[in-house]
Amino acid sequence: MAASIEQPIKYNDLNAEKYPEPVEPVQIDKYNLSATTVDMKDRTTASLIGLFTIHALIRRSLRAVARQARSVEPTKRAAFLSYAKTTFETLDSHHHHEEDIFFPALKPYVDFTESTHEHEEIERLLHEDIEYAKVAEAHLKGGKGSPAWPGEEISSTTERLLEVLLPHLQKEETLSCLYARRAPIEVFEECDKTIEKAVFDEYKKQGLLFSVAYQLKHLNKKEKEIFPPMPTLVRLSFEFLGWLVHGKTLQFAPTEEELGN
């Protein structure tokens, strides 16, 4: 969905009576993240960038799954399934990080109760996709009575998931930008450390090279100027080696044009 046609969201500021005084909004344009457009010296802004980049990864990877599942060539289905499963796992993990870490930490300052409730419908559709991924695994094993490739089911379910998910992500981004400065910066920085540790633990289970390369394939050049926070040479090494080792799976990542949305 292009920035120009994104619809205004409706939400309730559940902490308005507690915090009636306005705060300065954080200025982040998710469609234009770069070293020149984002003030990374502002500690609150820097703490929110991770939310915007993981949201970009999620919406782009789900679009890539929905676009390709129906028509993926039989010889490439195993690699596509690996990509799709990583995409579904990433969304699932992100929701756990929000529910267990981010929302509770911000609760005294920004109330994300509405977003928490929306997670239920998103999770329902996500788990439909996960079940279809199991059908796809059975298809790839072959043998007597093996099911047909569930490409249509994966695509249509993921499309429905995106319809629910995109305004949900927009709501979280808007609430964060409007009210993040209510929270002491120490709260954000401690939250960041906890999430970073949880993500790193997951990366170690999945394989650090694949996990970092997968993340980088969903960010455009300007976004990688500011996130993830690593030296350029290290990032380029992850990108090169990741493609060398995991290119069959990473080939299903978004196109350069899609990385702008």
DRENFI-286611 format. One record per residue (C-alpha): residue number from 1; x, y, z. Coordinates in Angstrom, 1 decimal, always signed. Example, Ala and Ser with C-alpha at 12.3 -4.5 7.8 and 13.67 -1.06 7.14 Angstrom:
2
MIMI_num_x_y_z
MIMI_1_+12.3_-4.5_+7.8 $
MIMI_2_+13.7_-1.1_+7.1 $
***
This chain:
261
MIMI_num_x_y_z
MIMI_1_+0.0_+0.0_+0.0 $
MIMI_2_+1.6_+3.3_-1.0 $
MIMI_3_+2.0_+6.1_+1.5 $
MIMI_4_-0.2_+8.4_-0.5 $
MIMI_5_-3.3_+6.1_-0.2 $
MIMI_6_-2.8_+4.9_+3.3 $
MIMI_7_-6.0_+5.4_+5.2 $
MIMI_8_-6.2_+7.5_+8.5 $
MIMI_9_-6.6_+5.2_+11.5 $
MIMI_10_-9.1_+5.3_+14.3 $
MIMI_11_-7.9_+4.6_+17.8 $
MIMI_12_-8.5_+5.5_+21.4 $
MIMI_13_-5.7_+7.1_+23.4 $
MIMI_14_-6.5_+5.1_+26.6 $
MIMI_15_-4.0_+7.1_+28.7 $
MIMI_16_-5.3_+10.6_+27.7 $
MIMI_17_-6.7_+11.4_+31.1 $
MIMI_18_-3.5_+10.3_+32.9 $
MIMI_19_-1.3_+12.3_+30.5 $
MIMI_20_-3.3_+15.3_+29.3 $
MIMI_21_-0.3_+17.4_+28.5 $
MIMI_22_+0.8_+17.1_+24.8 $
MIMI_23_+4.2_+15.7_+24.0 $
MIMI_24_+6.4_+16.4_+21.0 $
MIMI_25_+5.7_+13.6_+18.4 $
MIMI_26_+8.6_+11.6_+17.0 $
MIMI_27_+9.1_+12.3_+13.3 $
MIMI_28_+9.5_+9.0_+11.4 $
MIMI_29_+8.3_+8.4_+7.8 $
MIMI_30_+8.3_+4.6_+7.4 $
MIMI_31_+8.4_+5.0_+3.6 $
MIMI_32_+11.5_+7.2_+3.8 $
MIMI_33_+14.0_+5.9_+6.3 $
MIMI_34_+17.6_+7.0_+5.8 $
MIMI_35_+20.5_+8.6_+7.5 $
MIMI_36_+19.3_+12.0_+6.2 $
MIMI_37_+15.6_+11.7_+7.1 $
MIMI_38_+15.8_+10.1_+10.5 $
MIMI_39_+17.5_+11.9_+13.5 $
MIMI_40_+19.3_+8.9_+15.0 $
MIMI_41_+21.0_+11.2_+17.5 $
MIMI_42_+17.6_+11.6_+19.2 $
MIMI_43_+17.5_+8.7_+21.6 $
MIMI_44_+13.8_+8.2_+21.5 $
MIMI_45_+13.8_+8.1_+17.7 $
MIMI_46_+16.7_+5.7_+17.7 $
MIMI_47_+14.8_+3.4_+20.1 $
MIMI_48_+11.8_+3.3_+17.8 $
MIMI_49_+13.6_+2.5_+14.5 $
MIMI_50_+13.6_-1.2_+15.3 $
MIMI_51_+9.8_-1.2_+15.4 $
MIMI_52_+9.6_+0.4_+12.0 $
MIMI_53_+12.2_-1.9_+10.4 $
MIMI_54_+10.7_-5.1_+11.7 $
MIMI_55_+7.3_-3.9_+10.5 $
MIMI_56_+8.8_-3.2_+7.1 $
MIMI_57_+10.3_-6.7_+7.0 $
MIMI_58_+7.0_-8.3_+8.0 $
MIMI_59_+4.8_-6.5_+5.5 $
MIMI_60_+7.3_-7.0_+2.7 $
MIMI_61_+7.9_-10.7_+3.4 $
MIMI_62_+4.2_-11.5_+3.7 $
MIMI_63_+3.5_-9.7_+0.4 $
MIMI_64_+6.3_-11.8_-1.2 $
MIMI_65_+4.8_-15.0_+0.1 $
MIMI_66_+1.3_-14.1_-1.1 $
MIMI_67_+2.6_-13.1_-4.6 $
MIMI_68_+4.6_-16.2_-5.2 $
MIMI_69_+2.9_-19.2_-3.4 $
MIMI_70_+0.4_-19.9_-6.2 $
MIMI_71_+2.9_-20.0_-9.1 $
MIMI_72_+6.2_-21.2_-7.5 $
MIMI_73_+7.9_-23.8_-9.7 $
MIMI_74_+7.8_-27.4_-8.4 $
MIMI_75_+11.6_-27.6_-8.3 $
MIMI_76_+11.7_-24.5_-6.1 $
MIMI_77_+8.9_-25.3_-3.7 $
MIMI_78_+11.2_-26.6_-0.9 $
MIMI_79_+13.2_-23.4_-0.9 $
MIMI_80_+10.0_-21.3_-1.1 $
MIMI_81_+8.6_-23.2_+1.9 $
MIMI_82_+11.7_-22.4_+3.9 $
MIMI_83_+11.3_-18.7_+3.1 $
MIMI_84_+7.5_-18.8_+3.9 $
MIMI_85_+8.1_-20.6_+7.2 $
MIMI_86_+10.7_-18.1_+8.3 $
MIMI_87_+8.3_-15.3_+7.4 $
MIMI_88_+5.5_-16.8_+9.5 $
MIMI_89_+7.9_-17.5_+12.4 $
MIMI_90_+9.1_-13.9_+12.3 $
MIMI_91_+5.6_-12.4_+12.6 $
MIMI_92_+4.8_-14.9_+15.5 $
MIMI_93_+8.0_-14.0_+17.3 $
MIMI_94_+7.4_-10.3_+16.8 $
MIMI_95_+4.0_-10.5_+18.4 $
MIMI_96_+5.5_-12.3_+21.4 $
MIMI_97_+8.1_-9.6_+21.8 $
MIMI_98_+5.4_-7.0_+21.8 $
MIMI_99_+3.1_-8.7_+24.2 $
MIMI_100_+5.8_-9.9_+26.6 $
MIMI_101_+8.2_-7.0_+26.5 $
MIMI_102_+7.2_-3.9_+24.5 $
MIMI_103_+3.6_-3.4_+25.5 $
MIMI_104_+4.1_-4.0_+29.2 $
MIMI_105_+7.2_-1.7_+29.4 $
MIMI_106_+5.2_+1.1_+27.7 $
MIMI_107_+1.9_+0.4_+29.5 $
MIMI_108_+2.2_+3.3_+32.0 $
MIMI_109_+2.8_+5.8_+29.2 $
MIMI_110_+1.2_+4.4_+26.0 $
MIMI_111_-1.7_+2.0_+26.1 $
MIMI_112_-1.6_-0.6_+23.3 $
MIMI_113_-4.7_-2.5_+24.5 $
MIMI_114_-6.4_-2.2_+21.2 $
MIMI_115_-3.4_-3.6_+19.4 $
MIMI_116_-3.3_-6.6_+21.8 $
MIMI_117_-6.9_-7.4_+21.0 $
MIMI_118_-6.2_-7.2_+17.2 $
MIMI_119_-3.4_-9.8_+17.7 $
MIMI_120_-6.0_-12.5_+18.2 $
MIMI_121_-7.4_-12.2_+14.7 $
MIMI_122_-3.9_-11.8_+13.2 $
MIMI_123_-2.7_-14.9_+15.1 $
MIMI_124_-5.7_-16.9_+13.8 $
MIMI_125_-4.9_-16.2_+10.2 $
MIMI_126_-1.2_-16.7_+10.8 $
MIMI_127_-1.8_-20.2_+12.3 $
MIMI_128_-3.9_-21.0_+9.3 $
MIMI_129_-0.8_-20.3_+7.2 $
MIMI_130_+1.3_-22.4_+9.5 $
MIMI_131_-1.1_-25.3_+9.0 $
MIMI_132_-0.9_-24.9_+5.2 $
MIMI_133_+2.9_-24.9_+5.5 $
MIMI_134_+2.5_-28.4_+7.1 $
MIMI_135_+0.4_-29.5_+4.2 $
MIMI_136_+3.2_-28.1_+1.9 $
MIMI_137_+5.7_-30.2_+3.8 $
MIMI_138_+3.6_-33.3_+3.3 $
MIMI_139_+3.3_-32.5_-0.4 $
MIMI_140_+7.1_-32.3_-0.7 $
MIMI_141_+7.6_-35.6_+1.0 $
MIMI_142_+5.5_-37.2_-1.8 $
MIMI_143_+4.3_-40.7_-1.7 $
MIMI_144_+0.9_-42.3_-1.9 $
MIMI_145_-1.9_-40.0_-0.9 $
MIMI_146_+0.3_-36.9_-0.6 $
MIMI_147_-1.7_-33.6_-0.8 $
MIMI_148_-1.5_-31.2_-3.7 $
MIMI_149_+0.6_-28.1_-3.3 $
MIMI_150_-1.4_-25.6_-1.2 $
MIMI_151_-0.2_-22.5_-3.1 $
MIMI_152_-3.7_-21.1_-3.5 $
MIMI_153_-4.5_-21.5_+0.1 $
MIMI_154_-1.2_-20.0_+1.3 $
MIMI_155_-1.6_-17.0_-1.0 $
MIMI_156_-5.3_-16.3_-0.2 $
MIMI_157_-4.8_-16.7_+3.6 $
MIMI_158_-1.7_-14.5_+3.5 $
MIMI_159_-3.7_-11.8_+1.5 $
MIMI_160_-6.4_-11.9_+4.2 $
MIMI_161_-3.8_-11.7_+6.9 $
MIMI_162_-2.3_-8.6_+5.2 $
MIMI_163_-5.7_-6.9_+5.1 $
MIMI_164_-5.9_-7.1_+8.9 $
MIMI_165_-2.3_-6.6_+9.6 $
MIMI_166_-1.4_-3.5_+7.7 $
MIMI_167_-3.8_-1.1_+9.5 $
MIMI_168_-2.7_-2.8_+12.7 $
MIMI_169_+0.9_-2.0_+12.1 $
MIMI_170_+0.0_+1.6_+11.2 $
MIMI_171_-1.8_+2.0_+14.5 $
MIMI_172_+1.2_+0.8_+16.5 $
MIMI_173_+3.5_+3.1_+14.6 $
MIMI_174_+1.2_+6.1_+15.0 $
MIMI_175_+0.7_+5.6_+18.7 $
MIMI_176_+4.4_+5.1_+19.2 $
MIMI_177_+5.3_+8.3_+17.4 $
MIMI_178_+2.6_+10.4_+19.0 $
MIMI_179_+3.2_+9.4_+22.6 $
MIMI_180_+6.7_+7.7_+22.9 $
MIMI_181_+8.1_+10.8_+24.6 $
MIMI_182_+5.9_+10.3_+27.6 $
MIMI_183_+8.2_+7.4_+28.5 $
MIMI_184_+11.6_+8.0_+30.1 $
MIMI_185_+14.3_+7.1_+27.6 $
MIMI_186_+15.7_+4.6_+30.1 $
MIMI_187_+12.5_+2.6_+29.7 $
MIMI_188_+13.0_+2.4_+26.0 $
MIMI_189_+16.6_+1.5_+26.2 $
MIMI_190_+16.0_-1.3_+28.7 $
MIMI_191_+13.2_-2.6_+26.5 $
MIMI_192_+15.5_-2.5_+23.5 $
MIMI_193_+18.2_-4.5_+25.3 $
MIMI_194_+15.6_-7.2_+26.3 $
MIMI_195_+14.2_-7.5_+22.8 $
MIMI_196_+17.7_-7.6_+21.2 $
MIMI_197_+18.7_-10.5_+23.5 $
MIMI_198_+15.5_-12.4_+22.6 $
MIMI_199_+16.1_-11.8_+18.9 $
MIMI_200_+19.7_-12.9_+19.2 $
MIMI_201_+18.7_-16.1_+21.0 $
MIMI_202_+16.3_-16.8_+18.1 $
MIMI_203_+18.9_-16.1_+15.5 $
MIMI_204_+21.3_-18.5_+17.1 $
MIMI_205_+18.7_-21.3_+16.9 $
MIMI_206_+17.9_-20.5_+13.2 $
MIMI_207_+21.5_-19.9_+12.3 $
MIMI_208_+23.1_-16.5_+12.6 $
MIMI_209_+24.2_-16.1_+9.0 $
MIMI_210_+20.8_-17.0_+7.6 $
MIMI_211_+18.8_-14.9_+10.1 $
MIMI_212_+20.9_-11.7_+9.5 $
MIMI_213_+20.9_-12.2_+5.7 $
MIMI_214_+17.2_-12.8_+5.7 $
MIMI_215_+16.6_-9.6_+7.6 $
MIMI_216_+18.9_-7.6_+5.4 $
MIMI_217_+17.1_-8.9_+2.2 $
MIMI_218_+14.0_-7.0_+3.4 $
MIMI_219_+15.6_-3.6_+3.9 $
MIMI_220_+16.5_-1.2_+1.1 $
MIMI_221_+19.9_+0.5_+0.8 $
MIMI_222_+18.9_+3.7_+2.6 $
MIMI_223_+17.3_+1.8_+5.5 $
MIMI_224_+20.5_-0.2_+6.0 $
MIMI_225_+22.3_+3.1_+6.5 $
MIMI_226_+20.7_+3.3_+9.9 $
MIMI_227_+19.6_-0.3_+10.8 $
MIMI_228_+20.8_-2.8_+11.8 $
MIMI_229_+23.6_-1.1_+13.8 $
MIMI_230_+26.7_-2.8_+12.4 $
MIMI_231_+29.7_-1.6_+10.4 $
MIMI_232_+29.2_-1.5_+6.6 $
MIMI_233_+31.9_-4.1_+6.0 $
MIMI_234_+30.3_-6.6_+8.4 $
MIMI_235_+26.9_-6.0_+6.8 $
MIMI_236_+28.2_-6.6_+3.3 $
MIMI_237_+29.9_-9.8_+4.5 $
MIMI_238_+26.6_-11.1_+5.9 $
MIMI_239_+24.8_-10.2_+2.7 $
MIMI_240_+27.4_-11.8_+0.4 $
MIMI_241_+27.9_-15.0_+2.5 $
MIMI_242_+24.2_-15.2_+3.2 $
MIMI_243_+23.4_-15.2_-0.5 $
MIMI_244_+26.2_-17.6_-1.2 $
MIMI_245_+25.0_-20.2_+1.3 $
MIMI_246_+21.2_-19.5_+1.4 $
MIMI_247_+20.5_-17.9_-2.0 $
MIMI_248_+18.0_-20.6_-2.9 $
MIMI_249_+15.8_-19.5_-0.1 $
MIMI_250_+16.5_-15.8_-0.2 $
MIMI_251_+15.7_-15.6_-3.9 $
MIMI_252_+12.0_-15.3_-2.8 $
MIMI_253_+12.6_-12.0_-0.9 $
MIMI_254_+11.0_-8.8_-2.2 $
MIMI_255_+12.2_-7.2_-5.4 $
MIMI_256_+14.0_-3.8_-5.3 $
MIMI_257_+10.8_-2.1_-6.3 $
MIMI_258_+8.9_-3.8_-3.5 $
MIMI_259_+11.5_-2.7_-0.9 $
MIMI_260_+10.2_+0.9_-1.4 $
MIMI_261_+6.8_+0.0_+0.1 $
***
